[in-house]
């Protein structure tokens, strides 16, 4: 197989809504005593869990320790809120079956990326029935910049970025796909916004798996802009 499908997690695999952001903000407040200016991730230069925390704690000699405390508190709050909002911890319809089909037929290789911390991503995927460790993956705990997370996951999967098709759900996914020259398939609740941003292929969920696979295969036939592969570190 010479194709790698890379899936974002929140909103693309896990049907994450408002609870995740609220828990993240509360975790930061409880550890640092400081509040985020907004939970609108589109306003941040680098909308990843690590980048936002590191910017907030810049110059703090205890920044690394506090980041680890925030990660622990974040997961604790997620576990607590799952009892109240179970829908935020379930997969999009057909997501698990679709990923399994890609691997088993086999149609292509699969990797997972997320702008979240490694610990919170692992927990949310576990709630959806997916073990993060079974896939090549990269998180913002590895590197805080979204434009580096996708290449790192591709590197770990043994593929060049030029072999990637990306599944995402948010405006920042469109932006980073454009930066990297990677074709994107839009999935999830934001498909109207993704269409406005120029994403040609969008699906609310994975119910029509055959249609998504046709798009996936068609994208591999189109000319690709090959990027120079670089060495990406395996940990921060």
Protein Blocks (a to p, Z undefined) as FASTA:
>chain_A
ZZdcdddfehplmccfklmmmmmmmmmmmmnopacfbfcfklpmblcfklmmmmmmgoia
klmmmmmmmmmmmmmmmmmmmmmmmmlmcccehklmmmmmmmmmpmbdcddddfbdfklm
mmmmmmnopafklpccddfklpmcfklmmmmmmmmnopafklpccddfbfklmmmmmmno
pacddedjklmmmmmnopabdcfblmlmmlmmmmmmmmmmpccdddddddddfbZZ
